[in-house]
Each structure stands twice: as structure tokens, then as C-alpha cells.
Amino acid sequence: MYKQSKNILMLLISGALYGGDSGRPAYEALRVFEPLIGEWEGKSESLGIFEGLPNKGTTKTINRSVYSWVLDKTGVKREWKTLSFDGKTVINIGTSIFTLDPATKNIVSNNFGYDGPVYWAGHGRATVDGSSFVFDIEEITINGTYTDYTMKVNLDGKDLMKWQVVDVTQDQKKLPDSGIRRMKRKY
């Protein structure tokens, strides 16, 4: 019995020593989002492009985004809200949850929200190169409008974010890129 217990103990110790430490692969992949964590705000004109939004340039807006860790740093959540310039009317809201896809090792997202009264949902994939983030996104609205686009985010230092929506195709029709928007970190 003693010999059998000793063999089992050696097997457990060997497994612990040589089995490898899986570490925290989700955090290791997602830590590239660390510079984005926090609150951001900027002012611009309406984006247009998406069903349910005011036409491009017709409304002055306040854009707010918050990036935060979720579930012990196994995901990153981005919540955003666009308000009328007086801050009284919500123009759009949305949430993206970024996670590591264990099969492909890519950073992927699930996205959902409202553009005005129009509900939409979608998914995407993120690539990061230093302070440049590229989000390739596909979305569909409750009304069946299909849109795919790329959102480019660049950090200029630690407190200035520039973003732009490019390569927009909506229901197989190419749309113009948005202008570059700026957001500052809020403290």
C-alpha cells in the first residue's frame, strides 16, 4: 500500500512539474488593450453611415467610450454612447466584448446596441500593432440591413485616441469612410 501511495504521489508531482502551466492565455492576448482601459470623450458631428443615425454632419455630438476588464481579465468590454451636444438625447449606445478565441488564438468580439431606435448585433476580429488597433466588424440590424466595416483606432500618446470607420459596405453598396474622430482620456 505504501509503495502504491508513493507511486501515485510521484505521478501527481510529475504531472504538476511537467504538465505545464497554462498560465493566463486570455490575459496574455488581451493585455494589448491595457492602454485603452479607462474613460474617453470627444466632440464631433454625427457619423451617419449606420441605419438609425442622423445623417452625416447634421448633428453635433458628444462621444463617450469606456474600456474595462471583465471576469478576472479574461475579456475586455467597450461600452459607448453618443449624445446630442447638449447631453440630453442619446443618439446611439453599444457594447463590445473582446475575448480570446481558443481555437484560432484571435481576439474576437461580440457587439450589440442601438443606433437611434434600430437594434443591431454583430461580431468582429481585432488585430493590434503597438498603439494601432484594427477592428473588422460585421453587423446586422433588426430590419435586416447588413453592414461590414473596419474601425481603426490609434493612440497618440496615452491620452489621445483617434478613430475612423473605413471600408464600409452596407447591403453590398460601398459607402464613404468617416472622418477621423478624436477622443481624450477622462481622469
C-alpha positions, -999 to +999 in steps of 0.1 A: +000+000+000+028+023+009+046+017-025+013+023-044+007+056-025+043+067-032+038+059-069+006+079-070+023+108-052+052+107-077+027+107-106+009+138-092+042+157-086+054+148-121+021+160-136+024+192-117+060+198-127+059+187-163+023+192-172+030+228-180+013+259-166-014+270-189-009+305-174-034+331-183-036+329-221-067+352-224-050+380-204-017+375-223-035+380-256-058+408-244-032+428-224-026+448-257-059+466-247-043+479-214-036+514-229-073+517-238-086+509-203-105+539-189-129+566-200-127+585-232-147+615-245-148+636-277-169+660-296-177+657-333-205+658-359-229+629-365-213+599-382-243+589-405-234+556-422-255+533-400-292+528-401-310+548-374-284+575-370-287+612-381-273+620-415-235+626-416-226+661-402-262+672-394-259+669-356-231+679-332-224+651-308-206+640-276-189+606-279-181+586-248-164+552-246-154+532-216-130+502-218-128+479-188-116+445-178-142+418-171-141+384-155-107+385-139-091+399-171-105+372-194-122+398-215-124+435-223-157+454-225-161+485-245-193+505-238-201+536-259-227+562-260-232+591-284-252+620-271-266+652-286-243+682-280-264+693-250-261+658-235-298+653-232-306+629-261-290+595-266-282+590-303-267+556-301-254+531-275-234+499-278-213+473-262-184+451-275-170+422-255-135+412-267-122+377-259-095+353-270-108+326-294-090+295-280-093+276-314-078+303-336-059+324-310-075+355-325-091+383-305-127+383-314-157+404-304-195+402-299-212+436-304-247+449-299-266+481-293-290+507-307-285+533-334-314+556-326-344+532-325-327+505-346-313+474-327-282+457-342-258+430-333-226+416-348-192+401-344-157+411-353-120+404-350-093+426-336-057+430-346-032+452-327+001+465-337+016+487-309-007+516-305-028+508-336-060+487-333-079+474-362-114+460-357-130+442-387-167+441-379-199+426-394-233+437-382-270+432-390-299+453-378-333+442-367-346+453-401-321+431-420-296+458-430-261+441-433-230+462-428-194+453-427-166+478-420-133+484-404-128+506-374-093+519-370-082+532-336-048+549-330-034+561-297-014+593-299+003+592-265-016+579-236-044+605-235-055+610-271-074+584-292-081+589-330-106+566-346-122+562-380-147+539-398-134+528-432-141+503-459-179+504-452-201+481-473-238+482-465-261+458-482-234+453-509-231+491-515-198+508-508-202+539-485-177+567-479-152+565-450-159+586-419-136+614-410-111+609-382-126+615-347-107+624-316-113+614-280-094+624-249-089+603-218-110+614-189-094+615-154 
